[in-house]
Amino acid sequence: MMTDRNHSLKSSDTTTAIGDTSALVLLWCGPEIYRSKAVKNYAEKLDLRKGNELYHRCNAIWPDYGSVIRYRKLFIAEVSESILKTGNVRQVVIPGAGFAMQGIELASRFPDVTVFELDIDNMQAKAKLTEGLPFATNSNLLCLIADIENPERCETVLAEAGWKKNEPTLLITEGISYYVSRTSVRRQWKMLAKGSTILFEYLVPLSMVSRSRKYIPERVFQEIISYCSSSASLTHWSEQKLKNEPDVILERCCSLSDIERQFHPDRRLFPERKDGWIEIAFLSRKN
């Protein structure tokens, strides 16, 4: 799994400096895609300057890369909210959450919801940063320390924090599946109760990306991996692979082209499915 090149945190009187790759994603997406006061308050506490160098390096490869991040986050935010509005799911698990804002948004907008965030680094710092945020009635955000490549340990940590294994869960896997083995992902799915919902964002094989766009994910991910002095190899998924998984049902897949048509029909960064390289799958745990 990828980690920041420099993930040590130093705080000023008003802000906390966060690591480079964590800051990179937040620089790309911005807090404006979320609507809650809690996210606004949280974002004001973050110093993202450590991400500037990597941000400029990646944008030099393709200046519109921020749209990829904003599209996926807008889409996951909207779908997550639609699931919680049904009232059928009251617990959310977000592996590899880092300093992301999605869990804060959900805990602040929906009553009686517990959001469990898991990561191996920075969870104590995030817990401190989220203290006192205006969450909804009886809702909470728990920042838990666990290696998401060890689902058995994750399950233990979750249970100790109050997660109910036999009740439906919304599992949000965003920005992390490409750095995690398929075996670990499958074991995460298996720990869920039947009927749980999974929002699974993934990187498609480069063979499925148009020739004119293939260089973008290839070079951006190479830049990030090299910057972090990592030897990580990327994990790819496809719609067909997901259809063949024995423990989940693939409801549908949404490409960047689909998401762009929904949120920005006037823009054509991704006219066709093959013009994008990440997709988001709706999965449900088999009964």
Sine and cosine of phi, psi and omega as CSV:
sin_phi,cos_phi,sin_psi,cos_psi,sin_omega,cos_omega
0.00,0.00,0.57,-0.82,-0.03,-1.00
-0.97,0.23,0.60,-0.80,0.13,-0.99
-0.74,-0.67,0.33,-0.94,0.04,-1.00
-0.87,0.49,0.56,-0.83,0.09,-1.00
-0.89,0.45,-0.63,0.77,0.05,-1.00
-0.74,-0.67,0.99,-0.13,-0.06,-1.00
-0.98,-0.22,0.16,0.99,0.09,-1.00
-0.93,0.36,0.62,-0.78,-0.09,-1.00
-0.94,-0.35,0.74,-0.68,0.09,-1.00
-0.80,-0.59,0.74,-0.67,-0.08,-1.00
-0.96,-0.28,0.61,-0.80,0.21,-0.98
-1.00,-0.04,-0.19,-0.98,0.02,-1.00
-0.92,0.39,-0.43,0.90,-0.13,-0.99
-0.85,-0.53,-0.36,0.93,-0.06,-1.00
-0.73,-0.69,0.31,-0.95,0.06,-1.00
-0.89,-0.45,0.82,-0.57,0.04,-1.00
-0.98,0.20,0.81,-0.58,0.00,-1.00
-0.94,-0.33,0.32,-0.95,-0.13,-0.99
-0.89,0.46,0.24,-0.97,-0.19,-0.98
-0.89,0.46,-0.78,0.63,-0.05,-1.00
-0.95,0.31,-0.54,0.84,0.08,-1.00
-0.90,0.44,-0.69,0.72,0.01,-1.00
-0.92,0.40,-0.58,0.82,-0.02,-1.00
-0.82,0.57,-0.77,0.64,-0.04,-1.00
-0.89,0.45,-0.65,0.76,0.00,-1.00
-0.94,0.35,-0.54,0.84,0.10,-0.99
-0.91,0.42,-0.62,0.78,0.01,-1.00
-0.94,0.35,-0.67,0.74,-0.15,-0.99
-1.00,0.02,-0.62,0.78,-0.06,-1.00
0.95,0.30,0.46,-0.89,0.00,-1.00
-0.97,0.23,-0.15,0.99,-0.13,-0.99
-0.93,0.36,-0.25,0.97,0.01,-1.00
-0.97,0.24,-0.21,0.98,0.05,-1.00
-0.96,-0.28,0.41,-0.91,-0.18,-0.98
-0.93,-0.37,-0.19,0.98,-0.17,-0.99
-0.99,0.13,0.44,-0.90,0.10,-1.00
-0.91,0.42,-0.54,0.84,-0.01,-1.00
-0.87,0.49,-0.70,0.71,0.02,-1.00
-0.91,0.41,-0.66,0.75,0.02,-1.00
-0.86,0.51,-0.72,0.70,0.00,-1.00
-0.90,0.44,-0.65,0.76,0.00,-1.00
-0.91,0.41,-0.72,0.70,-0.04,-1.00
-0.87,0.49,-0.55,0.83,-0.01,-1.00
-0.92,0.38,-0.28,0.96,-0.02,-1.00
-1.00,0.00,-0.11,0.99,-0.13,-0.99
-0.98,-0.18,0.70,-0.71,0.12,-0.99
-0.96,-0.29,0.92,-0.39,-0.12,-0.99
-0.99,-0.17,0.20,0.98,-0.14,-0.99
-0.89,0.45,-0.45,0.89,0.01,-1.00
-0.91,0.41,-0.30,0.95,0.02,-1.00
-1.00,0.03,-0.10,0.99,-0.14,-0.99
-0.88,0.47,-0.68,0.73,-0.06,-1.00
-0.89,0.46,-0.75,0.66,0.00,-1.00
-0.92,0.40,-0.59,0.81,0.06,-1.00
-0.85,0.53,-0.74,0.67,-0.02,-1.00
-0.94,0.33,-0.58,0.82,0.04,-1.00
-0.89,0.45,-0.71,0.70,-0.03,-1.00
-0.94,0.33,-0.63,0.78,0.02,-1.00
-0.93,0.38,-0.41,0.91,0.08,-1.00
-0.92,0.38,-0.43,0.90,0.06,-1.00
-0.97,0.25,-0.70,0.71,0.04,-1.00
-0.44,-0.90,0.94,-0.35,-0.13,-0.99
-0.89,0.46,-0.34,0.94,-0.05,-1.00
-1.00,-0.09,0.27,0.96,-0.08,-1.00
-0.88,0.47,-0.47,0.88,0.05,-1.00
-0.85,0.53,-0.47,0.88,0.02,-1.00
-0.90,0.43,-0.56,0.83,0.04,-1.00
-0.87,0.50,-0.73,0.69,-0.03,-1.00
-0.93,0.36,-0.69,0.72,-0.01,-1.00
-0.91,0.42,-0.66,0.75,0.00,-1.00
-0.87,0.49,-0.74,0.67,-0.05,-1.00
-0.91,0.41,-0.61,0.79,-0.03,-1.00
-0.96,0.29,-0.65,0.76,0.08,-1.00
-0.86,0.51,-0.71,0.71,-0.05,-1.00
-0.91,0.40,-0.74,0.67,-0.01,-1.00
-0.90,0.44,-0.62,0.78,0.04,-1.00
-0.88,0.48,-0.72,0.70,-0.04,-1.00
-0.91,0.40,-0.69,0.72,-0.03,-1.00
-0.93,0.37,-0.65,0.76,0.03,-1.00
-0.86,0.51,-0.70,0.71,0.00,-1.00
-0.90,0.43,-0.63,0.77,0.00,-1.00
-0.90,0.43,-0.56,0.83,0.03,-1.00
-0.94,0.35,-0.70,0.72,-0.03,-1.00
-0.94,0.34,-0.47,0.88,0.02,-1.00
-0.90,0.44,-0.40,0.92,0.02,-1.00
-0.93,0.36,-0.39,0.92,-0.03,-1.00
0.99,0.16,0.01,1.00,-0.04,-1.00
-0.99,0.10,-0.31,0.95,-0.02,-1.00
-0.82,-0.57,0.78,-0.62,-0.03,-1.00
-0.82,-0.57,0.17,0.99,0.08,-1.00
-0.67,-0.74,0.66,-0.75,-0.06,-1.00
-0.81,-0.58,0.70,-0.71,0.08,-1.00
-0.87,-0.49,0.77,-0.64,0.00,-1.00
-0.81,-0.59,0.99,-0.17,0.05,-1.00
-0.97,0.23,0.57,-0.83,0.00,-1.00
0.90,0.44,0.60,0.80,-0.15,-0.99
-0.93,0.36,-0.54,0.84,-0.05,-1.00
0.80,0.60,-0.68,-0.73,-0.01,-1.00
-0.99,-0.12,0.25,0.97,-0.04,-1.00
-0.87,0.48,0.33,-0.94,-0.17,-0.99
-0.97,-0.24,-0.15,0.99,-0.10,-0.99
-0.85,0.53,-0.71,0.70,-0.02,-1.00
-0.89,0.45,-0.61,0.79,0.04,-1.00
-0.89,0.45,-0.69,0.72,0.00,-1.00
-0.86,0.51,-0.72,0.70,-0.04,-1.00
-0.92,0.38,-0.67,0.74,-0.01,-1.00
-0.92,0.39,-0.43,0.90,-0.03,-1.00
-1.00,0.03,-0.35,0.94,-0.10,-1.00
-0.98,-0.22,-0.26,0.96,-0.08,-1.00
-0.79,-0.61,0.81,-0.59,0.03,-1.00
-0.96,0.28,0.40,-0.91,0.10,-0.99
0.87,0.49,0.54,0.84,0.01,-1.00
-0.88,-0.48,0.69,-0.72,0.14,-0.99
-0.92,-0.40,0.81,-0.59,0.04,-1.00
-0.97,-0.26,0.85,-0.53,0.02,-1.00
-0.96,-0.27,0.91,-0.41,0.04,-1.00
-0.97,-0.24,0.67,-0.74,-0.04,-1.00
-0.84,-0.55,0.70,-0.71,0.15,-0.99
-0.25,-0.97,0.34,-0.94,-0.03,-1.00
-1.00,0.05,-0.37,0.93,0.00,-1.00
-0.83,-0.56,0.46,-0.89,0.25,-0.97
0.95,0.31,0.10,0.99,-0.03,-1.00
-0.95,0.32,-0.56,0.83,0.06,-1.00
-0.91,0.41,-0.65,0.76,0.03,-1.00
-0.90,0.43,-0.67,0.74,0.00,-1.00
-0.92,0.39,-0.63,0.78,0.03,-1.00
-0.85,0.53,-0.65,0.76,0.01,-1.00
-0.92,0.39,-0.66,0.75,-0.01,-1.00
-0.91,0.41,-0.47,0.88,-0.06,-1.00
-1.00,-0.09,-0.01,1.00,0.06,-1.00
-0.87,0.49,0.74,-0.67,0.09,-1.00
0.98,0.17,0.07,1.00,0.04,-1.00
-0.93,0.36,0.49,-0.87,-0.06,-1.00
-0.98,0.20,0.99,0.15,0.05,-1.00
-0.99,0.17,0.31,-0.95,0.01,-1.00
-0.93,0.36,0.24,-0.97,-0.04,-1.00
-0.84,0.55,0.79,-0.61,0.04,-1.00
0.88,0.47,0.33,0.94,0.06,-1.00
-0.96,-0.28,0.39,-0.92,-0.09,-1.00
-0.44,-0.90,0.43,-0.91,0.11,-0.99
-0.86,-0.51,0.84,-0.54,0.00,-1.00
-0.92,-0.40,0.84,-0.54,-0.01,-1.00
-0.98,-0.19,0.95,-0.33,-0.18,-0.98
-0.92,-0.40,0.63,-0.77,-0.02,-1.00
-1.00,-0.05,0.88,-0.47,0.04,-1.00
-0.24,-0.97,0.54,-0.84,0.06,-1.00
-0.99,0.11,0.89,-0.45,-0.09,-1.00
-0.95,0.31,-0.15,0.99,0.14,-0.99
-0.98,0.18,-0.02,1.00,0.03,-1.00
-0.83,-0.55,0.98,0.21,-0.08,-1.00
-0.86,0.51,-0.51,0.86,0.02,-1.00
-0.90,0.44,-0.68,0.73,0.05,-1.00
-0.92,0.40,-0.64,0.77,0.06,-1.00
-0.85,0.53,-0.69,0.72,-0.01,-1.00
-0.88,0.47,-0.66,0.75,0.02,-1.00
-0.90,0.44,-0.73,0.69,0.00,-1.00
-0.89,0.46,-0.67,0.74,0.03,-1.00
-0.88,0.48,-0.73,0.69,-0.02,-1.00
-0.88,0.47,-0.66,0.75,0.02,-1.00
-0.90,0.43,-0.44,0.90,0.00,-1.00
-1.00,0.02,-0.06,1.00,0.05,-1.00
0.94,-0.34,0.04,1.00,0.05,-1.00
-0.91,0.41,0.69,-0.72,-0.06,-1.00
-0.98,-0.21,0.97,-0.26,-0.09,-1.00
-0.86,0.51,-0.55,0.84,-0.10,-0.99
-1.00,0.00,0.06,1.00,0.05,-1.00
-0.95,-0.32,0.45,-0.89,-0.06,-1.00
-0.89,0.45,0.58,-0.81,-0.03,-1.00
-0.80,-0.60,0.56,-0.83,0.23,-0.97
-0.99,-0.14,0.91,-0.41,0.03,-1.00
-0.98,-0.20,0.86,-0.50,-0.01,-1.00
-0.94,-0.34,0.93,-0.37,0.03,-1.00
-0.93,-0.36,0.98,-0.21,-0.08,-1.00
-0.73,-0.69,0.75,-0.67,0.11,-0.99
0.94,0.34,0.29,0.96,-0.11,-0.99
-0.69,-0.73,-0.36,0.93,-0.14,-0.99
-0.90,0.44,-0.45,0.90,-0.03,-1.00
-0.96,0.28,-0.24,0.97,0.01,-1.00
-0.95,-0.30,0.07,1.00,-0.09,-1.00
-0.87,-0.50,0.60,-0.80,-0.02,-1.00
-0.92,0.39,0.46,-0.89,0.07,-1.00
-0.87,0.49,-0.59,0.80,0.01,-1.00
-0.86,0.51,-0.70,0.71,0.01,-1.00
-0.91,0.42,-0.65,0.76,0.03,-1.00
-0.87,0.48,-0.72,0.70,-0.01,-1.00
-0.89,0.45,-0.60,0.80,0.02,-1.00
-0.94,0.35,-0.52,0.86,0.11,-0.99
-0.90,0.44,-0.69,0.72,0.02,-1.00
-0.88,0.48,-0.65,0.76,-0.07,-1.00
-0.91,0.40,-0.41,0.91,-0.04,-1.00
-0.98,0.19,-0.13,0.99,-0.06,-1.00
-1.00,0.09,0.48,-0.88,0.09,-1.00
-0.94,0.35,0.44,-0.90,0.06,-1.00
-0.84,0.54,0.66,-0.75,0.01,-1.00
1.00,0.05,-0.05,1.00,0.08,-1.00
-0.91,0.41,0.41,-0.91,-0.02,-1.00
-0.95,-0.32,0.63,-0.77,0.00,-1.00
-0.81,-0.58,0.82,-0.57,0.19,-0.98
-0.98,-0.20,0.90,-0.43,-0.20,-0.98
-0.83,-0.56,0.95,-0.30,0.04,-1.00
-1.00,-0.05,0.70,-0.71,-0.12,-0.99
-0.56,-0.83,0.31,-0.95,0.04,-1.00
-0.99,-0.13,0.81,-0.59,-0.02,-1.00
-0.99,0.15,0.37,-0.93,0.09,-1.00
-0.86,0.51,0.60,-0.80,-0.02,-1.00
-0.87,0.49,-0.42,0.91,0.03,-1.00
-0.90,0.44,-0.31,0.95,-0.01,-1.00
-1.00,-0.08,-0.01,1.00,-0.02,-1.00
-0.98,-0.18,0.63,-0.78,-0.04,-1.00
-0.86,0.51,0.48,-0.88,-0.05,-1.00
-0.84,0.53,-0.59,0.80,-0.06,-1.00
-0.96,0.27,-0.25,0.97,-0.04,-1.00
-0.92,-0.40,-0.24,0.97,-0.13,-0.99
-0.83,0.56,-0.57,0.82,-0.06,-1.00
-0.91,0.42,-0.42,0.91,-0.11,-0.99
-0.92,0.39,-0.87,0.50,0.03,-1.00
-0.89,0.45,-0.58,0.81,-0.02,-1.00
-0.86,0.50,-0.75,0.66,-0.07,-1.00
-0.97,0.23,-0.59,0.81,0.01,-1.00
-0.91,0.42,-0.73,0.68,0.01,-1.00
-0.92,0.39,-0.59,0.80,0.08,-1.00
-0.88,0.48,-0.65,0.76,0.01,-1.00
-0.89,0.46,-0.71,0.70,-0.02,-1.00
-0.92,0.40,-0.72,0.70,-0.02,-1.00
-0.90,0.44,-0.67,0.74,0.02,-1.00
-0.91,0.41,-0.68,0.74,0.00,-1.00
-0.86,0.51,-0.61,0.79,-0.02,-1.00
-1.00,0.06,0.08,1.00,-0.03,-1.00
0.78,0.63,0.70,0.71,-0.05,-1.00
-0.97,-0.23,0.46,-0.89,0.11,-0.99
-0.96,-0.29,0.29,0.96,-0.07,-1.00
-0.88,0.47,0.62,-0.78,0.16,-0.99
-0.97,-0.26,0.49,-0.87,-0.09,-1.00
-1.00,0.04,0.59,-0.81,0.07,-1.00
-0.97,-0.22,0.77,-0.64,0.01,-1.00
-0.92,-0.39,0.53,-0.85,0.12,-0.99
-0.79,-0.62,0.24,-0.97,0.08,-1.00
-0.60,-0.80,0.27,-0.96,0.04,-1.00
-0.84,0.54,-0.66,0.75,-0.01,-1.00
-0.91,0.42,-0.66,0.75,0.04,-1.00
-0.87,0.50,-0.69,0.72,-0.03,-1.00
-0.92,0.40,-0.58,0.81,0.05,-1.00
-0.88,0.47,-0.49,0.87,-0.08,-1.00
-1.00,-0.01,-0.02,1.00,-0.02,-1.00
-0.95,0.32,0.74,-0.67,-0.12,-0.99
-0.98,0.22,-0.35,0.94,-0.14,-0.99
-0.97,-0.23,-0.10,0.99,-0.01,-1.00
-0.72,-0.69,0.38,-0.93,0.09,-1.00
-0.94,-0.33,0.80,-0.60,0.06,-1.00
-0.99,0.12,0.91,-0.41,0.02,-1.00
-0.99,0.14,-0.74,0.68,0.07,-1.00
-0.16,-0.99,0.28,-0.96,0.08,-1.00
-0.86,-0.51,0.60,-0.80,0.06,-1.00
-0.85,-0.52,0.79,-0.61,0.01,-1.00
-1.00,-0.03,0.15,-0.99,0.09,-1.00
-0.88,0.48,-0.54,0.84,0.05,-1.00
-0.90,0.44,-0.69,0.72,0.04,-1.00
-0.87,0.49,-0.72,0.70,-0.06,-1.00
-0.92,0.40,-0.65,0.76,0.02,-1.00
-0.89,0.46,-0.67,0.74,0.02,-1.00
-0.88,0.48,-0.53,0.85,-0.03,-1.00
-0.97,0.24,-0.69,0.73,-0.13,-0.99
-0.99,-0.17,-0.52,0.85,-0.04,-1.00
-0.65,-0.76,0.93,0.36,-0.05,-1.00
-0.89,0.45,-0.28,0.96,0.01,-1.00
-0.99,0.13,-0.22,0.97,-0.01,-1.00
-0.98,-0.18,0.48,-0.88,0.01,-1.00
-0.71,-0.71,0.80,0.60,0.11,-0.99
-0.94,0.34,-0.51,0.86,-0.06,-1.00
-0.77,-0.64,0.96,0.27,-0.06,-1.00
-0.87,0.48,-0.58,0.81,-0.05,-1.00
-0.78,-0.63,0.29,-0.96,-0.02,-1.00
-0.84,0.55,-0.65,0.76,-0.07,-1.00
-0.94,0.33,-0.15,0.99,0.03,-1.00
-0.99,0.15,-0.15,0.99,0.03,-1.00
-0.92,-0.39,0.17,-0.99,-0.06,-1.00
-0.74,-0.67,-0.10,1.00,0.18,-0.98
-0.87,-0.49,0.45,-0.89,0.07,-1.00
-0.64,-0.77,0.29,-0.96,0.02,-1.00
-0.82,-0.57,0.81,-0.59,-0.01,-1.00
-0.96,-0.27,0.61,-0.79,0.18,-0.98
-0.99,-0.14,0.89,-0.46,-0.01,-1.00
-0.85,-0.53,0.48,-0.88,0.16,-0.99
-0.76,-0.64,0.57,-0.82,0.02,-1.00
-0.94,0.34,0.75,-0.66,-0.06,-1.00
-0.91,0.41,0.57,-0.82,0.06,-1.00
-0.98,0.22,0.00,0.00,0.00,0.00
